[in-house]
């Protein structure tokens, strides 16, 4: 490597440090603001140079930095945040942007930097679509919870679900205060709005899953996975997410049910429930499979 360096990515600035292994010159500084045009202009200094490599952590903002590095002919290395932090050992001093970049550069030069897979463009686009679907489903589930809580607060039986037509009819006939009625009607309008947003995204995910060979292989080998299911988060680079944080999220009703499946290595997979029209997002970290199964 003729030039080896690292970035520490933040919303306001990119902290950098790089070493010219031929001359021994070490440079560090900041790129402000942190955006594509300023980064592209800064990377132009390496035009015509060969074997330039930079490392950065796989945290929010890595995508545009990696894309600009590729465009400039520079080899990017995406470090896994948790494993990279574990290389520090016990902290004996304050953690700063300067020490972060030096830490990445030193381990990149040593060849022991724990790296993440950098997905191709079409996988990044499919992943963004799948996350959009999940965000919309989560927001709709939140409105279902608010409406259900308001109805219960006014004495409406808990069995009434506004996700079904008969439940909506029962909610309209229930005795509610003016403020409670306003809250319920507002929540129902938000649910209808989010459902309208979800329908085209669901169809888009269905088309992706039918065209993508990996999804076809999942449908052929995994019970309960249909054309509407999508594996969207395999190999995702993210900050620390220990198993204790991957607990069940969301209510146990059809508006947004999530379950965490832990299995021993070699044990059969738990089937994804058949009949769900949503995209199944698989977040795989080691032996943990998290299946958001949302209608």
C-alpha positions in Angstrom: 0.0 0.0 0.0 1.5 3.3 -1.1 -1.0 5.3 0.9 -3.1 3.9 3.8 -5.5 6.0 5.8 -8.8 6.1 7.6 -11.9 8.2 8.1 -14.0 8.8 11.2 -17.5 9.6 9.9 -19.7 12.2 11.6 -22.6 14.2 10.5 -20.7 17.5 10.6 -17.2 16.5 9.6 -15.1 13.6 8.3 -11.9 13.2 10.3 -9.1 11.7 8.3 -5.5 10.4 8.8 -3.3 8.9 6.1 0.3 7.8 5.8 2.4 7.9 2.7 4.4 4.7 3.2 7.0 5.8 0.6 7.9 9.1 2.1 6.8 8.4 5.7 4.7 11.6 5.7 1.6 11.5 8.0 -1.3 13.8 7.5 -4.5 14.3 9.5 -7.3 16.8 9.5 -11.0 17.3 8.9 -13.3 17.6 5.9 -16.2 20.1 6.6 -19.0 19.8 5.9 -19.4 16.1 5.6 -21.0 15.7 2.1 -20.3 14.3 -1.3 -18.9 17.4 -3.1 -16.4 18.2 -0.4 -15.3 14.6 0.0 -14.9 14.3 -3.8 -12.8 17.4 -4.0 -10.6 16.2 -1.2 -10.1 12.8 -2.8 -8.9 14.4 -6.0 -5.4 14.8 -4.4 -4.9 11.0 -4.9 -5.6 11.1 -8.6 -3.1 9.1 -10.6 -1.7 7.3 -7.5 -1.9 3.6 -7.2 -2.7 1.3 -4.3 -4.5 3.8 -2.1 -6.6 2.3 0.7 -8.8 3.8 3.3 -10.7 2.3 6.2 -13.9 3.5 7.9 -16.4 2.0 10.4 -19.6 0.5 9.1 -21.9 3.1 10.8 -24.4 5.6 9.5 -22.9 7.5 6.5 -20.6 4.8 5.3 -22.4 4.3 2.0 -21.6 7.7 0.4 -18.0 7.6 1.6 -17.5 4.1 0.1 -19.1 5.1 -3.2 -16.9 8.2 -3.5 -13.8 6.1 -2.7 -14.7 3.7 -5.4 -15.3 6.5 -7.9 -11.8 7.9 -7.1 -10.2 4.6 -7.7 -9.4 4.0 -4.0 -9.9 0.7 -2.2 -12.3 1.0 0.8 -12.3 -1.2 3.8 -15.5 -1.3 5.9 -14.6 -2.1 9.5 -17.1 -3.9 11.8 -17.7 -1.4 14.7 -18.0 -3.8 17.6 -15.0 -6.0 16.7 -12.9 -3.0 15.9 -13.7 -1.5 19.3 -12.8 -4.8 20.9 -9.3 -4.5 19.5 -8.7 -1.5 21.8 -8.8 -3.5 24.9 -9.5 -1.7 28.1 -9.8 2.1 27.6 -7.1 4.0 29.4 -7.6 7.5 27.9 -10.4 9.5 26.3 -11.7 8.4 22.9 -11.5 11.1 20.3 -11.8 11.3 16.5 -8.1 11.5 16.2 -7.5 8.2 18.1 -10.3 6.5 16.2 -8.7 7.3 12.8 -5.3 6.2 14.1 -6.8 3.0 15.4 -8.4 2.1 12.1 -5.2 3.0 10.1 -2.9 1.0 12.3 -5.0 -2.1 12.1 -5.5 -1.7 8.4 -1.7 -1.6 7.9 -1.3 -4.6 10.3 -3.8 -6.6 8.2 -6.0 -7.5 11.2 -8.8 -5.1 10.7 -12.2 -6.9 11.1 -14.1 -6.1 7.9 -17.7 -6.1 6.8 -19.0 -7.1 3.4 -19.7 -4.1 1.2 -22.9 -5.0 -0.7 -23.3 -4.1 -4.4 -25.6 -1.3 -5.5 -28.7 -3.4 -6.2 -28.5 -5.0 -2.7 -28.3 -1.6 -1.1 -31.3 -0.4 -3.0 -33.3 -3.5 -2.1 -32.3 -3.1 1.5 -33.4 0.5 1.7 -36.8 -0.5 0.2 -37.2 -3.3 2.8 -36.3 -0.9 5.6 -38.8 1.6 4.3 -41.5 -1.1 4.4 -40.6 -2.0 8.0 -40.6 1.6 9.1 -44.1 2.1 7.7 -45.3 -1.1 9.3 -43.9 0.0 12.7 -45.5 3.4 12.5 -48.9 1.9 11.5 -48.6 -0.5 14.4 -47.9 2.4 16.8 -51.2 4.1 15.6 -53.0 0.8 16.2 -51.7 0.8 19.7 -52.8 4.4 20.4 -56.3 3.8 19.0 -56.6 0.5 21.1 -55.5 2.3 24.2 -58.0 5.2 23.7 -60.8 2.7 23.1 -59.9 0.7 26.2 -59.7 3.9 28.3 -63.3 4.6 27.3 -64.5 1.2 28.2 -64.6 -0.4 24.8 -63.9 -4.2 25.0 -60.3 -5.2 24.2 -61.5 -7.7 21.6 -62.5 -4.8 19.3 -59.7 -4.4 16.7 -59.9 -1.5 14.3 -57.7 -3.5 11.9 -60.9 -5.3 10.8 -64.1 -3.8 9.3 -66.3 -5.1 12.1 -64.0 -3.6 14.7 -64.1 -0.2 13.0 -67.9 -0.4 13.0 -67.9 -1.2 16.7 -65.5 1.7 17.4 -67.8 4.1 15.6 -70.8 3.0 17.6 -68.9 3.1 21.0 -69.5 5.8 23.5 -66.5 8.1 23.5 -65.9 11.6 24.8 -65.4 14.3 22.1 -61.6 14.3 22.7 -61.5 10.5 22.6 -63.6 10.5 19.4 -61.2 13.0 17.8 -58.2 10.9 18.9 -59.7 7.7 17.4 -60.7 9.3 14.1 -57.3 10.9 13.8 -55.6 7.5 14.4 -57.8 5.8 11.9 -56.9 8.4 9.2 -53.2 7.9 9.9 -53.6 4.1 9.6 -55.4 4.4 6.3 -52.7 6.8 5.1 -49.9 4.4 6.0 -51.7 1.5 4.5 -52.0 3.4 1.2 -48.2 4.0 1.4 -47.5 0.4 2.2 -49.3 -1.2 -0.7 -47.0 0.0 -3.5 -43.9 -0.8 -1.4 -45.2 -4.3 -0.8 -45.7 -4.8 -4.5 -42.2 -3.5 -5.2 -40.8 -6.0 -2.7 -42.8 -8.8 -4.3 -41.3 -8.0 -7.7 -37.8 -7.8 -6.2 -38.2 -11.2 -4.6 -39.4 -12.8 -7.8 -36.5 -11.5 -9.8 -33.7 -12.0 -7.2 -32.1 -15.4 -7.3 -31.3 -15.4 -3.5 -35.0 -14.9 -2.7 -36.0 -17.7 -5.1 -33.6 -20.0 -3.3 -35.1 -19.0 0.1 -38.6 -19.8 -1.2 -37.4 -23.1 -2.5 -35.7 -24.2 0.8 -37.5 -22.4 3.6 -41.1 -23.3 4.6 -43.6 -20.5 4.5 -41.7 -18.0 2.4 -43.6 -16.8 -0.6 -43.2 -14.2 -3.3 -44.0 -11.4 -0.9 -41.1 -12.1 1.4 -37.8 -10.5 1.0 -34.4 -11.1 2.7 -33.2 -7.5 3.1 -30.7 -7.2 5.9 -28.2 -10.1 5.5 -24.7 -9.0 6.4 -25.7 -5.6 7.4 -23.0 -3.4 8.9 -24.2 -1.8 12.1 -23.1 -0.7 15.5 -23.3 -3.0 18.5 -26.5 -5.0 18.8 -26.0 -7.6 21.5 -28.5 -10.5 21.8 -30.0 -9.0 25.0 -31.1 -5.9 22.9 -32.8 -8.1 20.3 -36.0 -8.6 22.3 -39.5 -8.8 21.0 -40.7 -5.4 19.7 -44.2 -4.3 19.0 -47.6 -5.6 20.0 -48.6 -9.2 19.5 -51.4 -8.3 17.1 -51.4 -8.5 13.3 -50.6 -4.8 12.9 -46.9 -5.5 13.6 -45.7 -8.7 15.3 -42.0 -9.3 15.8 -40.4 -12.4 17.3 -36.8 -13.3 18.0 -35.7 -16.8 17.2 -32.6 -18.2 18.9 -31.4 -21.6 17.6 -28.3 -23.8 18.1 -25.9 -24.1 15.2 -27.1 -27.0 13.0 -30.7 -26.9 14.4 -33.6 -26.6 11.9 -34.8 -23.1 11.3 -38.1 -22.0 12.8 -40.5 -21.5 9.9 -41.8 -18.1 8.9 -45.6 -18.1 9.3 -47.2 -18.8 5.9 -49.8 -16.4 4.6 -48.1 -13.2 5.5 -48.1 -10.7 2.7 -45.2 -8.6 4.1 -41.5 -8.7 3.3 -39.6 -10.9 5.8 -36.6 -9.0 6.9 -33.9 -11.2 8.1 -31.4 -9.6 10.5 -28.7 -12.3 11.0 -26.0 -11.7 13.6 -24.3 -15.0 14.1 -26.8 -17.6 15.4 -29.7 -15.1 15.9 -32.5 -14.9 13.4 -35.0 -12.0 13.8 -38.1 -12.4 11.8 -40.4 -9.3 11.6 -43.6 -10.9 10.4 -46.0 -8.1 9.6 -49.3 -8.1 7.8 
